[in-house]
Amino acid sequence: WLTELAKALGRPATLGDIPDAELDRLAEMGFDWVWFLSVWQTGPAGQRVSRANHEWRREFQETLPDLREEDIAGSGFAITGYTVHPGLGGDAALARLRERLRKRDLKLLLDFVPNHTGLDHPWVEDHPEYFISGTELDLAHAPHNYIWAKRKGGDLLLAHGRDPYFPGWPDTLQLNYGNPATQDAMIGELVKIAGQCDGVRCDMAMLVLPDVFERTWSLQAELFWPKATQRVRKQAPGFCFMAEVYWDLEWTLQQQGFDYTYDKRLYDRLREGHARPVRDHLCADLVYQSKMARFLENHDEPRAAATFPPGTHEAAAVITFLSPGLRFFHQGQFQGRRKRISPHLARGPGEPIDQKLEQFYDHLRAVLRRPVVRNGQWQLLECTSAWEGNRTSDYFLAFGWQGSGDERLLIAVNFAGQQSQCYVRLPFPDLAGHGVRFKDLMGPACYERDGNDLLSRGLYLDVPPWGYHVFEVSIGT
C-alpha cells in the first residue's frame, strides 16, 4: 500500500504520508477497525532468506512477472523488535496515525507473533535461553528445522519456528514457552504493544497452547494466554485480542481471553460449496458465534475472486458477512483482485477492477452499516419443502435479524448450482393481521404478502442458482 503511495509521491512513503482523505474513506465505508500488517521492525537476515529461498521466489515471480530484488522486503512475521520500522516512520509516525484514526472513530489493530522471532532478534545475543536449542543429532535428522545462530558469545544451534505439521520457517527462530522467563518476556512485549494500538491479531495463536507446544517440541509449558490477556487488560482495559487459530481450537482460545477467533471452518465449508455443512456450522451457540472473525480472504488465503466463481462468491459473501461475529475484509477484496500478495513482498501487481463485484460490495457494506446487523438479534431459520418430493429446500440458508425497534431483516441464500424452492419460517409473531412488505436491499425485488399466511406456511421462495435475497421486512396495515 505504501509502495503504491510512494509511486504517486515520487519518494519513499511512511505512515505519516497516508492521506486524511484515505482515512475518511475507510470511516465512511463503515469500518470500525483497521489492521495494518507488518509495521514492526524486521532485520536483514530475514530479508536475505526471503530473497534466497528458491521456492518462495517462484511464488514471488508468479505474483510479479517483473520482480525486482527490492520488491522482496522480507516477511513481516520475522520480527526483530516491536518498534515501528524506521522505513515506515518509526513509533512517532504510528502514534500520529493512531490519533488520526481515533478522530474518525477507527481503532488500530497490529500484529503480535507469539511463536517465534526473526533470525537477528537481539535476544539471540542477550537471552539465547528464550529460544529452543538443538543438538547435532537434531540437525542431522531434520536439517530444515535448525540453524547455527551467529553470536559474539559463541554460535548456537537454534530451532526454526514451526507448527507440528510442517517444516520450520527458515527466516525465524522458535521461542521456548517451556521457559517461564520467555513467557514473561513476551508478555512484556504485549504490554508495550498495548500502548501503541487498540488490539492485536495474534499470529498462529494456538501454537503456544501447552498441548500443541508439547506435541511439536516434546516440552511442557504453562498456560500463556490467560496470563497475557489479563496482564495487558490491567494496563489497557478493553484491549482487543484476535486469534489466528485452526484445528478446532477456537473455543479453547475464546475461553483463554480472546475476543475474536478466526472462523476458518466456515470458510472451508463455503469453499466446498454445499449448504448443509454451512448450515450445521451456523447452528453453534450464539455466544461462540459472536466471537468468530469471519472472512472470505486474508493475506494467507487465495483471493476470493480467484477461489469462488462469480455467483458463488456473492452468495458466500452474503452468508459470511450477514452472520454474527466480526466481519473481516482484505485490501483488494472489494475490487475483485485475483493475485494473492505474499507478506514478503513490498509491491503488488496492477490489476483491473471488477466493477460488478465492487458494486455488490458497495451494497453489502450499506447493509452492514445498519444498526440491526450490528446490535440486533440473529436467528437461523428453518426452510421447508415447497411441495412434496421437492428436496431443494435443503440448499437454502436463511436467517433473520431483529433490532430493538421495528427494524428487521430476512436473509435467504440458495447455496447451490440449481434453481431451488422453499418456504421460510419467519420468527416475527407480530406479523399476524397485517400486510407485510419485503424489499430486497441487494436487488430490485419487492413483495407484499399477508401476515397470517406467512405465519401459517412461511414465505415462499423460488431462487436461481447461487441466488440470494436480503429483505427489509416492514409491517403495513
N, C-alpha and C positions, 0 to 999 in steps of 0.2 A: 504494500500500500504506500509506504513512504518512498519506495523507489519510483513508483508512478508519479508521486507528488514532486520528487526531485527532478524528474524529467521536465515537468512544467515550470519549475522554478529555475532550472539551469544550474543547480548546485545541490549538494547533499542536503537532505531534509531531516529534521529532528521532530520529536513530538511537539515541540513548540510551533512548528510550521503547519500543523493541521488547522485548516481554516475554521473560523467560527461558523461559517455557513454550512460546513460539513457536519459539525456537531448539532447545529439547528436542524439539519435534515434528519439526522438519526432520531432526535427527540420527536420531531413531527411525524415520523413513521410509527411511533408508538412504543419504542423500546424503553425498557427500564434499566437495562444493564448493557455495558459494552465490555467485551473481553478482548484486550489487546494481547495477542500471542507474541511471546518471545521478546520481551523488553529487557530481560536481565542480562548481566554480564556473561559472556562466553569467552573462550580462550583460543589461541592459535593452534593448540594441539588438536582440539576437536575439529577445527576447520581443515587442518591437514588431512585428518582421517576422512572427512566428508569428500574432499577433493581426490583422494587416492583410492577410495573404495570403488572397484570396477562395477559391481552390481548396482550400487547407488547411482553411479554416473550414467549407466544405461537408462535408468528411470529419469534422471535429470534431462538427458538428451531427448527422450521421448516428449517430455514436457516442453522443453525449449530447444528446437532444432538448431537455433543459432546460439547455443550455450557458450558462455564465456566464463573464464576462471573466476572473475569477480562476482558472478551470479551465485556461486556456491559459498554462502556465508558461514555454513556450519549450523548444526541443529541448535535450536533454541532450548532444547531439553538437556543439553550438555552444559549445565550451568556451573560457572566458577565463582559466582557470588550474587547475592540478592541485592545488588545495586544496579541501577539502570545503566545500560551500555552507554559509554561515552558518545558513540556514534549516533545515539538517539537523543542526546542532550543531557544525560545524567539525571540524578534524582531530582534536581531543581525543575527540569522540564516536565517530569512526570507530576510533580506537585502542582505546577501551574495548570497542567492539563486536567488533573483531577478537580481542581477548583472550577475550571470552566465547565466540566461535566456537571458538577454539583448545581451550578446556576441553572442548568437545564433539567434538573431532577433526574440526571443519569448517574448510575452507580458504576464503579470501576471494578472489574474482575481481572485478576492477574494469575500467573502460573505459580504453582508450587510443585516441585518434583521431589517426592519423599524418598524414592527408592535408590537414587544414585546421584552422582555429581559428574561434572566434566573431568577430563583426564588431568588438567592442570589446576585443579582446585587447591587453594592454599593449605587445606587440611592434609594433603598428601605429604607436605613437608612438616607441618606443625602438629598434626594429630593423625598419624597413619593408623592408630588403633581404632579410628572411627570406620575403617574400611574392612572388608573381608579379604584376608590374605590367602595365598595358595602355596602349594608345595611343588617341587619339581615333578612329582608323580601326577598332581592335578594337571599341570601344564602338558605332560605327556599324554594324558587321557583325553583332555579337552583343550587343545591349544587355542581354540577360538574364544574361550571363556576367560582367559587370563592375559596379563600384560606385565612386563617389567616396568615399573614406575621409576623414573629417574629422580633421585633425591640427593641433596647435598649431604644428608646424613646417612647415605647408603641406599642403593636401589632395593626395591621391594617388589615381590611378585604379588600383584593385587588382582582381584576378580573384576571382570566387567559386570555392569548392571544387566540383569536379565529377569525374565519370568520363567516358571518351571517348564515351559513347553518349547522354548526357542533358544537358539544360541544367544550369547551375550551381545549387547550393543557396543561396538568397538570404540566408540567415542566417549564411553562412560566408565565410571568406577562404582562398584556396589558398596553401599553403606551397610554397616553391620548393626542391625537392630537388636541383636543379642547382647550388645553392649549398652547398658543404661546411659553411659555418657554420650553415646551417639544420639540416643533419643532426646536427651536434654539439649544437646546442641541443635538438633533440628527443630525442637520446639522454640528455642531461642530465635532461629531464623524466621519461623512463622510469626512470632511476636513482632519482629522487626518489620516483616511484610505488612502486618495488620495496621501499622502506622502509615502505610503508603497507598492503601486501597480499601475497598469495601468488602472484598471477598476473594477467595482463591478457587481456582479449578485445580484439583489435585490429580496429577498425572498417575495413572495406574495405581490408584489408591489401595487396591486390595493386596498389592504385593507385600505390604508391611504388616498385614494381619498375621498373628502368630502361627496359625496352622499353615498358611501359604508360605510364609518365610521359612518355616521348618521343612516343608516339603521341597523347597528349592535348594536350601543350603544345609539341611540337617543340623540346624542350630535352633535352640529355643529362644523365644523373645517374649517380653512382656507386651501387654496391650499398649499401643501408641495413641490411637485416635481419641479415645475418651479423655486422656490427659491433655493432649494437644488442643482439642477444641475447647475444653473447659478453661485452660490457661489463657488462650487467646481471647476468649469472650470476657474474661475478667478485666482485661485491658480495653477491649473493643466490643462492648455489648452489641448484639445484633450482627456481628461479623458473619458473613455467609461462607459456608463450605460446600462446594460441589465436587463430587467424586466421579472421575472416570473409573468405571468398575464393570467387570464382566463376571462370568461363571456363576450367575445367580446369587451373587453376594451383595445385591443392592440393599436388601432389608437389613443385613448384618451391619452395613456401614451407616444406614439411617439410624440404627439403634446406638451406634457409637458416636453420634453427634453431627452427622452430615445433614444439611438442609435439603440437598438435592443429589440424586444419583442418576447416572446415565441409564436410559432405557434402551439398551441395545437389543433386548429381546423383542420389543415391539418392532423396531427397525428390521430385524431379521425376518420376522413373520410377515411383514408387509412386503419385503423383497420376494418372499416365496409366492405371494400372490393369491393366497387362499383366505377367505373371510373367516371361517370358523376358528382357526387358531388365534387370529387377531381378536375376535370377539371373546374367546376364552381368556385372553390376556387382560382385557378390559373389565373382566368380572372381579378383579382383585379389589381388596379393601380400599376405600377412598383415602384413608389416612396414608396408606402406602403410595397410591397413585398420585396424590397431590405433591409428593416429593420426588417424582420422576422428572428428569430432564429429557424432553422428547425432541427428536431431530430426524431429518431425512439425509443430512450430510454434515460432516465436520472435517477438520483437516486430516483425520486418519482414514476416513471413508472415501470411496469414489464419489464423484459428483452425482447428485440426484438426477440431473438431466441426462447423464450418461448411463445411469443404472435403471431408472424407471422409464418405460416407453411413454410417449405422450398419451394422455388419458389416465393411465395408471398413476403417473406422477401426481396429477392433480387430485385424484381420488385418495391416494396415500397421504397427501398433504392435508386434506380436509380431516381425515381420521386423526392424524398425528397432532395437529395444532389446535383442533377443537375438542380434544380430550383434556382432562385436568392435568395440572402439573406445570412445569416451567417449559416454555416454548423456546427452542434453541435453534437459531438460524446461523448460516455460514456466509461469509462475504462471497458474493458472486452467485449465490443460490437464486436470488430473485431474477437475475438476468439470464439464467439458464446456462451458466458456464459449464463446460464439459470436462475440462482438464484439471485433475487434482494437482495442487502445488505442494511439493514436499516442504516441510518446515526447515529443511537445509537450504532452500533457495531464497534469494533476496529479490527475485524478479519472477513475475508470472507472464504467461503468453497473452497476447492480444486475442480476444475472441468476440465474435458478433453477438449482439443482444438478441435473445429470443423474445420478441415483443409480445407474443401471445402469452407466454409464460409470465412475463413481467406484469402484464395486465391482470392475470389470475392472482398473483401475489399481492398486487395493489388492493384487489377486492377482499382477499383473505385478511390482510392486515387491518382493513377497515372494520371487519367483523371482530377481530381480536381487540380492537380499541373499545369495544362496547363493555360497559360495566358488568353486564350479566355474565360475560365469558371470563371476567377477571374475578368477580366476587360472588357469582351465583352458585346455585347447587346443580351439580351434574348428575345425570342418571342414565345408565344403559337401558335401552328399551327393547321390548320383545317384538319380533316380527313373525307373523303367522302366514300360513299359505293363503294365497289369493283365491284358490279353488282347489278342490280335492285332486290330488295327484300332481299338483304343481309344487316342485321342491325348490324352486328358485328363491324362495324366501330365505333359504339358508345362506344365500350370497350377500345378504344385506347386513350392514351395521347401522344401527340407529341409536341416537341418544338425544336427550333434552337438557337444556339449561334453563333454570328459572331464577330470576332475580328477586330482590326484596320487594320491588313494586310489581307492576304488571308485565315487565319485560320477560319474554321467554323465547327460546329458540328450539327448533326441531331440526336435527341434522340426520340425513339419511344418505347412505352411500351403497351403491351396487358394486361391490368389490369383486367383480367377475367379468370375464370377456364375453358375456352374452346378455341379451335382454332379460330382465328379471322383474317379477311382480311380487307384491306382498301387501299385507295390512300391518300398519304400525300401531301398536297400543300406546295411547297418549296418557301421560301421567298428570293431566290437568282436570280435576273433577269439576271445576267451576265453569267448564265449557257447556254444561247442561243448560238447555233452554235458550241458547244464543247462536247466532251466526258466527262463524269463525273464519278469519282471513289468514291465508298462508301466502306470504310474499317472499320470494326467493331473493336473498341478498347477494347471491353469486351468479344469478341469471335472470331471465325475463319472466319466469313463471309466476303466476299469481292466481290463487284459487279461493273460492268461497265455499264453505262446507257447513253442514248442520251439526251443531254441537252434540245433540243427542245421538245422532248416527255415529259420530266419531267415537263417542264413549262406548257404544254398544259393539261396533265392529272394528273401529280403528280407521286410520287414514289409508286409503288405497293408493299404492304407488306402482307405476309401470315405468321402469327406468332403463335407458340404454346401457350398453357395456361400459363399465367404469364411470357411470353417471352418478351425480350427487345433487342433493338439494340442501341449502342452508336456509330454512324457513324462519322468518319472523312471524310469530303466532300472535294474533290480536283478536280480541273478542269484540263483536259488534252487538247489534240489538237482537 
